[in-house]
Amino acid sequence: MSGIAARIEAEFLRWEQFDKSARLACHSSDGVIELMPIADAAQFSFKYVNGHPKNHRFGLPTVMAFGVLADVPTGAPVLLSELTLATAMRTAAMSALAAKKLARPDSRVMALIGNGAQSEFQALAFRDLVGIDTLHLFDVDPRATAKLVSNLSTSGMNLKVFSSTADAVRGVDIVTTVTADKTNATILTPDMIEPGMHINGVGGDCPGKTELHRGVLEAGRVFVEFEPQTRIEGDLQQMPADFAVTEFWRVLAGQAEGRQSPDQVTVFDSVGFALEDFAALSFLNETAEQLGMGEFVELVPDNPDPKDLFGLLRLDSMAVAA
């Protein structure tokens, strides 16, 4: 995750070199299926990803994803990769990168609200990249918290389980909300906010799905990935069009301030953006090449005459006849 975080930061610093757009989403009563494209002059990437909170009933993950990295000059696909695990890693890496720039430098205690599939990745990224050593845990499903405690039992972190969000966030430096229900929820309310907190809102990531009471956004300085997308999908969807936010790349580039004082509340309204997947796919591609991993998949026909596509059928029929 540290490698992905470093690559995300490097790509965000090239922000203006990318052809960017909000993701394409098809919504249903059960969930959402999305495509997330982005490109610079050399490479194109997209991610296919879904979000179906009821999937555990069918033995399927809430989130499943794969991605493609392609060569822009030719359009040829270069890499086809799973992104279910990698999405959890890049989301956690992005969260930790934002916290490094926005949270108080002495932050050591984090509340993790929502202990499902993404939670362990968030915990480890904040441990390794931010220095968090104590986690306050709460989930409406106690089995999810028990799973997290078991998985992180050897992590070296101090794990404390609480019976409510209000109890879990009391006295912490950072609050990460990463819940899955597709609903306009208010997981975090203004009365729970304390001076100097950094709020990492991860779970509000599609229209009609929020986690933060609008008063939380009003109480702090709000940072986003790609503003046109976040206004549609993030907790920001609750706010008027003129509500001021700062795109995070501007903080990295030194064009905008991050935290302005120790007592200021900062909010990272994270929805996930295609540039993060571009960074993850590029990192995966280069690392796989270094390790000699991967296998050839014939996504594109091997045609001796690229101008004669129909001729491939004749070649196939001749091979069958032989």
Protein Blocks (a to p, Z undefined) as FASTA:
>chain_A
ZZmmmmmmmmmmmmmmpccddddddddfkbccdddddddfkbccdddddddfklmmnopa
fbdcddddddfklopafbdcdfklmmmmmmmmmmmmmmmmmmcfklcbdcdehjafklmm
mmmmmmmmnopabdcdddfblklmmmmmmmmmmnopacdddfbfklmmgopabdcdddfb
dcdddfbafklpcghiacddfklgcehiafbdfklmmmpccddfblmlmmmmmmmlmpcf
klccddfklmmnopaccdfbfklccddddebiaklmmmmmmmmmmmmmmnopacdddfbc
cdfblklmmlmmmmmmmmmmZZ
